[in-house]
Amino acid sequence: MVRSRSMAVSSGARSHLGDLRALDVLHSSMVITANWEDLVVHYGAFAELNSIAWSIAVTIALTAVTTFIVHGFFIHRIYALSKGNLYITIPLITLALLRVGAASVTTSEMIKLGNYPLFVSRYSWVFTLGLAVSASLDILITIIMCYYIRRGRTAFVRMNRIIDILTLYTVENGMITCIATALSLFFWLFMRYNFAFLGMHLAINKLYANSFLASLNARKTLANKSQGSGQVMEAYALPLRFPSSQSRDNRNGGLSPHTQSKQAVEITIDVEQTVQHDLNEDGPSTDADSQSVESEKRAMSDKTH
C-alpha cells in the first residue's frame, strides 16, 4: 500500500513537471515573438508601443495556468498535512480558480481591444484582482504549510532539524514568488505606463516553475539526509535556530546531546565467590581438613577486601 501510494505521488509529480515544461517552452516562445515584433518589426515606431501584441496577451494566460498548477500542488500538500481539512483547502482552491478566471478575462480583453490605454481605462481592475489574489494566495499557502510542518516537531533533535529545513524551504519558495507578484502589482498600480510591470510579470512564470522544481529537489535531498549519519545532519545545520527547538527538547526529558552528556550514571557490581573443597574418599573430614578450609576462606576474604 505504501509503495503504490509513493509511486502514485511520483507519477503525479512527473505529470505536473511535464506540463510545466511545455508551458514554459510555449511561454518563452511568446516572449520571443513579442520581442521580435516590438524591437525588430516595429523598430522606431513609438506609436506602436500603445498596441498590445497578441503574444503578450497569451503570456498572461500561460502564467495563470502555471500558477494554478503550482498552487494546486502546494494545496494538495496542505490537504495531506491537515488530514483532509476541507475548510482550509476549499477556500484556497477557490482563490486559485479566481486567479485563473481573472487572467483569462485579461487575456481575452487584451486581444479584443489591442490597445493599452483602452484596456487600462476599462479592465484595469481585472488585472489588479489577478495579481492581488496571486500574492495573497502565496502568503496563505506559506503560512498554513509552515503551521502544519511545525506541528510535526518531536522530542528527537534529528527530526526537528529536518522540520526546520522544511520550514525554511517553504518560506523561501513562497517568499520569492510573492515578492515578484507584489512588485508587478506595485508597478502596475503606480508605474503602469512604463511597462515595468510587464517585465516583472513575464518573470513570474519562470519563478513559479522553479519553485515547483525546488520543492521536488528538496524532497530528494531531505530523504538522503534523513538516511545519513548524524555527522551529515550536522553539515546541513541551519544558519538559524527556531525559538521553540531548545525549550521543547528540554521539556521532553532532555533528549538533546547537551543534556545527555550531563547525566550521571551509577553502576553497581556484585561479585560472588564460591569455594569448593573435596572431602577425603575414606570418610568425613578431619580436624586438619577443617582447619585448612577455614584458612583458605580467611585468605579469600582478605583478598576481596
C-alpha positions as YAML, in Angstrom:
chain: A
units: angstrom
residues:
- id: 1
  name: MET
  ca: [0.00, 0.00, 0.00]
- id: 2
  name: VAL
  ca: [2.75, 2.45, 0.92]
- id: 3
  name: ARG
  ca: [4.75, 1.62, -2.16]
- id: 4
  name: SER
  ca: [1.84, 2.08, -4.55]
- id: 5
  name: ARG
  ca: [0.93, 5.37, -2.92]
- id: 6
  name: SER
  ca: [4.52, 6.63, -3.26]
- id: 7
  name: MET
  ca: [4.56, 5.62, -6.93]
- id: 8
  name: ALA
  ca: [1.27, 7.47, -7.49]
- id: 9
  name: VAL
  ca: [2.65, 10.64, -5.96]
- id: 10
  name: SER
  ca: [5.80, 10.39, -8.08]
- id: 11
  name: SER
  ca: [3.71, 9.82, -11.20]
- id: 12
  name: GLY
  ca: [1.60, 12.89, -10.43]
- id: 13
  name: ALA
  ca: [4.70, 15.00, -9.84]
- id: 14
  name: ARG
  ca: [6.18, 13.84, -13.15]
- id: 15
  name: SER
  ca: [2.92, 14.72, -14.90]
- id: 16
  name: HIS
  ca: [2.97, 18.23, -13.43]
- id: 17
  name: LEU
  ca: [6.62, 18.54, -14.38]
- id: 18
  name: GLY
  ca: [5.87, 17.67, -17.99]
- id: 19
  name: ASP
  ca: [3.01, 20.18, -18.11]
- id: 20
  name: LEU
  ca: [5.20, 22.92, -16.67]
- id: 21
  name: ARG
  ca: [7.95, 22.20, -19.19]
- id: 22
  name: ALA
  ca: [5.50, 22.50, -22.08]
- id: 23
  name: LEU
  ca: [4.02, 25.71, -20.67]
- id: 24
  name: ASP
  ca: [7.45, 27.18, -20.08]
- id: 25
  name: VAL
  ca: [8.55, 26.46, -23.66]
- id: 26
  name: LEU
  ca: [5.34, 27.98, -25.01]
- id: 27
  name: HIS
  ca: [5.71, 30.99, -22.71]
- id: 28
  name: SER
  ca: [9.29, 31.56, -23.86]
- id: 29
  name: SER
  ca: [8.15, 31.33, -27.49]
- id: 30
  name: MET
  ca: [5.50, 34.00, -26.89]
- id: 31
  name: VAL
  ca: [8.07, 36.29, -25.24]
- id: 32
  name: ILE
  ca: [10.48, 35.88, -28.15]
- id: 33
  name: THR
  ca: [7.66, 36.63, -30.60]
- id: 34
  name: ALA
  ca: [6.67, 39.79, -28.70]
- id: 35
  name: ASN
  ca: [10.28, 41.00, -28.58]
- id: 36
  name: TRP
  ca: [10.66, 40.39, -32.31]
- id: 37
  name: GLU
  ca: [7.55, 42.38, -33.14]
- id: 38
  name: ASP
  ca: [8.32, 45.30, -30.81]
- id: 39
  name: LEU
  ca: [12.09, 45.54, -31.28]
- id: 40
  name: VAL
  ca: [12.56, 44.47, -34.89]
- id: 41
  name: VAL
  ca: [9.36, 44.74, -36.89]
- id: 42
  name: HIS
  ca: [8.18, 47.98, -35.25]
- id: 43
  name: TYR
  ca: [11.63, 49.38, -34.51]
- id: 44
  name: GLY
  ca: [11.47, 53.16, -34.03]
- id: 45
  name: ALA
  ca: [7.66, 53.26, -34.25]
- id: 46
  name: PHE
  ca: [6.88, 54.63, -30.79]
- id: 47
  name: ALA
  ca: [3.16, 54.86, -31.57]
- id: 48
  name: GLU
  ca: [3.06, 51.06, -31.72]
- id: 49
  name: LEU
  ca: [4.01, 50.84, -28.04]
- id: 50
  name: ASN
  ca: [0.39, 51.53, -27.14]
- id: 51
  name: SER
  ca: [-0.76, 48.48, -29.07]
- id: 52
  name: ILE
  ca: [-0.96, 45.10, -27.30]
- id: 53
  name: ALA
  ca: [0.71, 42.25, -29.14]
- id: 54
  name: TRP
  ca: [-1.36, 39.07, -29.13]
- id: 55
  name: SER
  ca: [1.66, 37.13, -27.88]
- id: 56
  name: ILE
  ca: [1.85, 39.35, -24.77]
- id: 57
  name: ALA
  ca: [-1.82, 38.67, -24.04]
- id: 58
  name: VAL
  ca: [-1.19, 34.93, -24.36]
- id: 59
  name: THR
  ca: [1.70, 35.05, -21.86]
- id: 60
  name: ILE
  ca: [-0.72, 36.30, -19.18]
- id: 61
  name: ALA
  ca: [-2.94, 33.25, -19.64]
- id: 62
  name: LEU
  ca: [0.07, 30.90, -19.68]
- id: 63
  name: THR
  ca: [1.38, 32.45, -16.47]
- id: 64
  name: ALA
  ca: [-2.02, 31.95, -14.85]
- id: 65
  name: VAL
  ca: [-2.10, 28.26, -15.82]
- id: 66
  name: THR
  ca: [1.43, 27.73, -14.49]
- id: 67
  name: THR
  ca: [0.50, 29.50, -11.28]
- id: 68
  name: PHE
  ca: [-2.61, 27.31, -10.92]
- id: 69
  name: ILE
  ca: [-0.61, 24.09, -11.32]
- id: 70
  name: VAL
  ca: [1.96, 25.14, -8.72]
- id: 71
  name: HIS
  ca: [-0.70, 26.40, -6.31]
- id: 72
  name: GLY
  ca: [-2.65, 23.18, -6.77]
- id: 73
  name: PHE
  ca: [0.46, 21.15, -5.95]
- id: 74
  name: PHE
  ca: [1.01, 23.01, -2.67]
- id: 75
  name: ILE
  ca: [-2.71, 22.97, -1.82]
- id: 76
  name: HIS
  ca: [-2.63, 19.18, -2.20]
- id: 77
  name: ARG
  ca: [0.24, 19.11, 0.29]
- id: 78
  name: ILE
  ca: [-1.80, 21.20, 2.71]
- id: 79
  name: TYR
  ca: [-4.70, 18.78, 2.24]
- id: 80
  name: ALA
  ca: [-2.42, 15.87, 3.20]
- id: 81
  name: LEU
  ca: [-0.81, 17.70, 6.13]
- id: 82
  name: SER
  ca: [-4.18, 18.81, 7.52]
- id: 83
  name: LYS
  ca: [-5.57, 15.26, 7.14]
- id: 84
  name: GLY
  ca: [-8.23, 16.27, 4.65]
- id: 85
  name: ASN
  ca: [-9.37, 19.56, 6.17]
- id: 86
  name: LEU
  ca: [-11.76, 20.91, 3.53]
- id: 87
  name: TYR
  ca: [-12.40, 24.11, 5.45]
- id: 88
  name: ILE
  ca: [-8.85, 25.13, 4.57]
- id: 89
  name: THR
  ca: [-8.34, 23.62, 1.13]
- id: 90
  name: ILE
  ca: [-11.65, 24.65, -0.50]
- id: 91
  name: PRO
  ca: [-11.09, 28.42, 0.05]
- id: 92
  name: LEU
  ca: [-7.56, 28.06, -1.31]
- id: 93
  name: ILE
  ca: [-8.81, 26.26, -4.42]
- id: 94
  name: THR
  ca: [-11.45, 28.96, -4.87]
- id: 95
  name: LEU
  ca: [-8.79, 31.67, -4.79]
- id: 96
  name: ALA
  ca: [-6.66, 29.73, -7.29]
- id: 97
  name: LEU
  ca: [-9.61, 29.43, -9.68]
- id: 98
  name: LEU
  ca: [-10.36, 33.12, -9.23]
- id: 99
  name: ARG
  ca: [-6.79, 33.90, -10.26]
- id: 100
  name: VAL
  ca: [-7.15, 31.85, -13.44]
- id: 101
  name: GLY
  ca: [-10.51, 33.44, -14.21]
- id: 102
  name: ALA
  ca: [-9.15, 36.97, -13.85]
- id: 103
  name: ALA
  ca: [-6.20, 36.15, -16.10]
- id: 104
  name: SER
  ca: [-8.50, 34.61, -18.72]
- id: 105
  name: VAL
  ca: [-10.62, 37.76, -18.83]
- id: 106
  name: THR
  ca: [-7.48, 39.89, -19.07]
- id: 107
  name: THR
  ca: [-6.12, 37.86, -21.99]
- id: 108
  name: SER
  ca: [-9.39, 37.89, -23.92]
- id: 109
  name: GLU
  ca: [-9.95, 41.62, -23.46]
- id: 110
  name: MET
  ca: [-6.35, 42.46, -24.40]
- id: 111
  name: ILE
  ca: [-6.69, 40.53, -27.64]
- id: 112
  name: LYS
  ca: [-10.09, 42.08, -28.34]
- id: 113
  name: LEU
  ca: [-9.11, 45.70, -27.60]
- id: 114
  name: GLY
  ca: [-5.48, 45.59, -28.71]
- id: 115
  name: ASN
  ca: [-4.69, 48.91, -27.01]
- id: 116
  name: TYR
  ca: [-3.08, 49.53, -23.61]
- id: 117
  name: PRO
  ca: [-4.76, 52.87, -22.73]
- id: 118
  name: LEU
  ca: [-8.16, 51.47, -23.66]
- id: 119
  name: PHE
  ca: [-7.59, 48.32, -21.62]
- id: 120
  name: VAL
  ca: [-6.42, 50.35, -18.61]
- id: 121
  name: SER
  ca: [-9.49, 52.56, -18.69]
- id: 122
  name: ARG
  ca: [-11.93, 49.64, -18.85]
- id: 123
  name: TYR
  ca: [-10.43, 46.49, -17.34]
- id: 124
  name: SER
  ca: [-7.51, 47.54, -15.17]
- id: 125
  name: TRP
  ca: [-9.34, 46.21, -12.10]
- id: 126
  name: VAL
  ca: [-9.37, 42.70, -13.55]
- id: 127
  name: PHE
  ca: [-5.59, 42.61, -13.91]
- id: 128
  name: THR
  ca: [-5.23, 44.12, -10.44]
- id: 129
  name: LEU
  ca: [-7.53, 41.46, -8.99]
- id: 130
  name: GLY
  ca: [-5.50, 38.66, -10.54]
- id: 131
  name: LEU
  ca: [-2.18, 39.91, -9.15]
- id: 132
  name: ALA
  ca: [-3.63, 40.64, -5.71]
- id: 133
  name: VAL
  ca: [-5.21, 37.18, -5.44]
- id: 134
  name: SER
  ca: [-1.97, 35.50, -6.55]
- id: 135
  name: ALA
  ca: [0.13, 37.35, -3.95]
- id: 136
  name: SER
  ca: [-2.42, 36.69, -1.20]
- id: 137
  name: LEU
  ca: [-2.58, 33.01, -2.09]
- id: 138
  name: ASP
  ca: [1.21, 32.72, -1.88]
- id: 139
  name: ILE
  ca: [1.16, 34.20, 1.62]
- id: 140
  name: LEU
  ca: [-1.70, 31.97, 2.80]
- id: 141
  name: ILE
  ca: [-0.12, 28.78, 1.43]
- id: 142
  name: THR
  ca: [3.23, 29.60, 3.04]
- id: 143
  name: ILE
  ca: [1.71, 30.37, 6.45]
- id: 144
  name: ILE
  ca: [-0.53, 27.29, 6.51]
- id: 145
  name: MET
  ca: [2.23, 24.92, 5.38]
- id: 146
  name: CYS
  ca: [4.64, 26.29, 7.98]
- id: 147
  name: TYR
  ca: [1.98, 25.85, 10.66]
- id: 148
  name: TYR
  ca: [1.35, 22.19, 9.89]
- id: 149
  name: ILE
  ca: [5.03, 21.40, 9.36]
- id: 150
  name: ARG
  ca: [5.93, 22.93, 12.74]
- id: 151
  name: ARG
  ca: [3.22, 20.87, 14.41]
- id: 152
  name: GLY
  ca: [5.17, 17.75, 13.50]
- id: 153
  name: ARG
  ca: [8.04, 18.57, 15.85]
- id: 154
  name: THR
  ca: [9.06, 15.73, 18.17]
- id: 155
  name: ALA
  ca: [11.46, 15.19, 21.04]
- id: 156
  name: PHE
  ca: [14.18, 13.99, 18.66]
- id: 157
  name: VAL
  ca: [16.75, 16.57, 17.62]
- id: 158
  name: ARG
  ca: [17.47, 14.87, 14.30]
- id: 159
  name: MET
  ca: [13.83, 15.03, 13.20]
- id: 160
  name: ASN
  ca: [13.48, 18.60, 14.44]
- id: 161
  name: ARG
  ca: [16.37, 19.67, 12.22]
- id: 162
  name: ILE
  ca: [14.66, 18.17, 9.18]
- id: 163
  name: ILE
  ca: [11.46, 20.02, 10.10]
- id: 164
  name: ASP
  ca: [13.42, 23.26, 10.45]
- id: 165
  name: ILE
  ca: [14.88, 22.76, 6.97]
- id: 166
  name: LEU
  ca: [11.42, 22.05, 5.55]
- id: 167
  name: THR
  ca: [10.11, 25.24, 7.14]
- id: 168
  name: LEU
  ca: [12.97, 27.26, 5.67]
- id: 169
  name: TYR
  ca: [12.41, 25.80, 2.19]
- id: 170
  name: THR
  ca: [8.69, 26.55, 2.41]
- id: 171
  name: VAL
  ca: [9.26, 30.17, 3.42]
- id: 172
  name: GLU
  ca: [11.84, 30.70, 0.68]
- id: 173
  name: ASN
  ca: [9.65, 29.20, -2.07]
- id: 174
  name: GLY
  ca: [6.62, 31.23, -1.03]
- id: 175
  name: MET
  ca: [8.61, 34.41, -0.46]
- id: 176
  name: ILE
  ca: [10.26, 34.67, -3.87]
- id: 177
  name: THR
  ca: [7.02, 34.25, -5.85]
- id: 178
  name: CYS
  ca: [5.10, 36.54, -3.50]
- id: 179
  name: ILE
  ca: [7.72, 39.31, -3.78]
- id: 180
  name: ALA
  ca: [7.76, 39.07, -7.59]
- id: 181
  name: THR
  ca: [3.96, 39.22, -7.79]
- id: 182
  name: ALA
  ca: [3.80, 42.10, -5.30]
- id: 183
  name: LEU
  ca: [6.39, 44.06, -7.30]
- id: 184
  name: SER
  ca: [4.45, 43.51, -10.50]
- id: 185
  name: LEU
  ca: [1.29, 44.73, -8.75]
- id: 186
  name: PHE
  ca: [3.13, 47.78, -7.39]
- id: 187
  name: PHE
  ca: [4.47, 48.73, -10.83]
- id: 188
  name: TRP
  ca: [1.03, 48.20, -12.35]
- id: 189
  name: LEU
  ca: [-0.66, 50.50, -9.83]
- id: 190
  name: PHE
  ca: [1.92, 53.30, -9.78]
- id: 191
  name: MET
  ca: [4.11, 52.92, -12.90]
- id: 192
  name: ARG
  ca: [1.84, 51.24, -15.42]
- id: 193
  name: TYR
  ca: [2.80, 53.40, -18.42]
- id: 194
  name: ASN
  ca: [6.49, 52.50, -18.45]
- id: 195
  name: PHE
  ca: [5.77, 48.74, -18.79]
- id: 196
  name: ALA
  ca: [7.90, 47.83, -15.78]
- id: 197
  name: PHE
  ca: [5.02, 45.70, -14.54]
- id: 198
  name: LEU
  ca: [5.13, 43.69, -17.75]
- id: 199
  name: GLY
  ca: [8.80, 42.79, -17.38]
- id: 200
  name: MET
  ca: [8.21, 41.58, -13.83]
- id: 201
  name: HIS
  ca: [5.08, 39.71, -14.86]
- id: 202
  name: LEU
  ca: [6.99, 37.81, -17.55]
- id: 203
  name: ALA
  ca: [9.43, 36.63, -14.88]
- id: 204
  name: ILE
  ca: [6.66, 35.35, -12.59]
- id: 205
  name: ASN
  ca: [6.04, 32.32, -14.82]
- id: 206
  name: LYS
  ca: [9.68, 31.25, -14.52]
- id: 207
  name: LEU
  ca: [9.75, 31.77, -10.75]
- id: 208
  name: TYR
  ca: [6.70, 29.58, -10.17]
- id: 209
  name: ALA
  ca: [8.15, 26.81, -12.31]
- id: 210
  name: ASN
  ca: [11.45, 26.99, -10.42]
- id: 211
  name: SER
  ca: [9.59, 26.99, -7.12]
- id: 212
  name: PHE
  ca: [7.95, 23.70, -8.11]
- id: 213
  name: LEU
  ca: [11.28, 22.19, -9.16]
- id: 214
  name: ALA
  ca: [12.96, 23.36, -5.96]
- id: 215
  name: SER
  ca: [10.25, 21.68, -3.91]
- id: 216
  name: LEU
  ca: [10.75, 18.36, -5.72]
- id: 217
  name: ASN
  ca: [14.53, 18.56, -5.33]
- id: 218
  name: ALA
  ca: [14.14, 19.37, -1.64]
- id: 219
  name: ARG
  ca: [12.20, 16.15, -1.06]
- id: 220
  name: LYS
  ca: [15.00, 14.05, -2.55]
- id: 221
  name: THR
  ca: [17.68, 15.98, -0.66]
- id: 222
  name: LEU
  ca: [15.91, 15.63, 2.67]
- id: 223
  name: ALA
  ca: [15.35, 11.92, 2.06]
- id: 224
  name: ASN
  ca: [19.10, 11.45, 1.56]
- id: 225
  name: LYS
  ca: [19.87, 13.48, 4.68]
- id: 226
  name: SER
  ca: [17.42, 11.56, 6.84]
- id: 227
  name: GLN
  ca: [19.12, 8.29, 5.87]
- id: 228
  name: GLY
  ca: [22.61, 9.62, 6.53]
- id: 229
  name: SER
  ca: [24.65, 9.73, 9.70]
- id: 230
  name: GLY
  ca: [24.49, 12.30, 12.44]
- id: 231
  name: GLN
  ca: [27.61, 13.97, 11.04]
- id: 232
  name: VAL
  ca: [25.82, 14.50, 7.72]
- id: 233
  name: MET
  ca: [22.96, 16.25, 9.53]
- id: 234
  name: GLU
  ca: [25.45, 18.46, 11.34]
- id: 235
  name: ALA
  ca: [26.88, 19.50, 7.96]
- id: 236
  name: TYR
  ca: [23.46, 20.69, 6.86]
- id: 237
  name: ALA
  ca: [22.57, 22.53, 10.05]
- id: 238
  name: LEU
  ca: [20.54, 25.68, 9.56]
- id: 239
  name: PRO
  ca: [22.18, 29.09, 10.00]
- id: 240
  name: LEU
  ca: [19.35, 29.87, 12.42]
- id: 241
  name: ARG
  ca: [17.58, 28.10, 15.25]
- id: 242
  name: PHE
  ca: [13.90, 28.50, 15.90]
- id: 243
  name: PRO
  ca: [13.00, 29.59, 19.46]
- id: 244
  name: SER
  ca: [10.98, 26.51, 20.35]
- id: 245
  name: SER
  ca: [13.68, 24.00, 19.47]
- id: 246
  name: GLN
  ca: [15.74, 24.04, 22.68]
- id: 247
  name: SER
  ca: [12.86, 24.61, 25.06]
- id: 248
  name: ARG
  ca: [10.81, 21.77, 23.64]
- id: 249
  name: ASP
  ca: [13.74, 19.37, 23.71]
- id: 250
  name: ASN
  ca: [14.33, 20.17, 27.38]
- id: 251
  name: ARG
  ca: [10.68, 19.70, 28.26]
- id: 252
  name: ASN
  ca: [10.63, 16.24, 26.71]
- id: 253
  name: GLY
  ca: [13.06, 14.56, 29.04]
- id: 254
  name: GLY
  ca: [16.23, 16.28, 27.87]
- id: 255
  name: LEU
  ca: [16.92, 14.16, 24.84]
- id: 256
  name: SER
  ca: [19.33, 16.66, 23.30]
- id: 257
  name: PRO
  ca: [23.03, 15.78, 23.18]
- id: 258
  name: HIS
  ca: [23.93, 18.54, 25.64]
- id: 259
  name: THR
  ca: [21.63, 17.24, 28.35]
- id: 260
  name: GLN
  ca: [22.59, 13.63, 27.78]
- id: 261
  name: SER
  ca: [26.25, 14.35, 28.49]
- id: 262
  name: LYS
  ca: [25.44, 15.86, 31.89]
- id: 263
  name: GLN
  ca: [23.52, 12.88, 33.30]
- id: 264
  name: ALA
  ca: [25.43, 10.79, 35.88]
- id: 265
  name: VAL
  ca: [25.38, 7.00, 35.55]
- id: 266
  name: GLU
  ca: [25.77, 4.78, 38.66]
- id: 267
  name: ILE
  ca: [26.82, 1.14, 38.17]
- id: 268
  name: THR
  ca: [26.77, -1.46, 40.97]
- id: 269
  name: ILE
  ca: [28.71, -4.72, 40.51]
- id: 270
  name: ASP
  ca: [28.07, -7.64, 42.83]
- id: 271
  name: VAL
  ca: [30.79, -10.31, 42.95]
- id: 272
  name: GLU
  ca: [30.09, -13.76, 44.37]
- id: 273
  name: GLN
  ca: [32.86, -16.26, 45.09]
- id: 274
  name: THR
  ca: [32.33, -19.94, 45.73]
- id: 275
  name: VAL
  ca: [34.98, -22.14, 47.34]
- id: 276
  name: GLN
  ca: [34.62, -25.86, 46.77]
- id: 277
  name: HIS
  ca: [36.64, -28.50, 48.62]
- id: 278
  name: ASP
  ca: [36.67, -32.20, 48.00]
- id: 279
  name: LEU
  ca: [36.34, -34.46, 51.03]
- id: 280
  name: ASN
  ca: [38.55, -37.46, 51.60]
- id: 281
  name: GLU
  ca: [37.35, -40.63, 49.99]
- id: 282
  name: ASP
  ca: [37.90, -42.56, 53.22]
- id: 283
  name: GLY
  ca: [35.24, -40.71, 55.25]
- id: 284
  name: PRO
  ca: [34.34, -37.39, 56.83]
- id: 285
  name: SER
  ca: [36.83, -34.60, 57.07]
- id: 286
  name: THR
  ca: [39.30, -34.47, 59.90]
- id: 287
  name: ASP
  ca: [40.21, -31.52, 62.11]
- id: 288
  name: ALA
  ca: [43.20, -30.78, 59.90]
- id: 289
  name: ASP
  ca: [40.99, -30.62, 56.88]
- id: 290
  name: SER
  ca: [38.61, -28.28, 58.68]
- id: 291
  name: GLN
  ca: [41.46, -26.01, 59.69]
- id: 292
  name: SER
  ca: [42.79, -25.88, 56.11]
- id: 293
  name: VAL
  ca: [39.33, -24.97, 54.81]
- id: 294
  name: GLU
  ca: [38.96, -22.19, 57.36]
- id: 295
  name: SER
  ca: [42.38, -20.75, 56.48]
- id: 296
  name: GLU
  ca: [41.57, -20.75, 52.79]
- id: 297
  name: LYS
  ca: [38.27, -18.92, 53.42]
- id: 298
  name: ARG
  ca: [40.06, -16.33, 55.51]
- id: 299
  name: ALA
  ca: [42.64, -15.76, 52.78]
- id: 300
  name: MET
  ca: [39.94, -15.32, 50.13]
- id: 301
  name: SER
  ca: [38.09, -12.76, 52.26]
- id: 302
  name: ASP
  ca: [41.32, -10.79, 52.76]
- id: 303
  name: LYS
  ca: [41.84, -10.67, 49.00]
- id: 304
  name: THR
  ca: [38.37, -9.35, 48.34]
- id: 305
  name: HIS
  ca: [38.83, -6.54, 50.91]
...
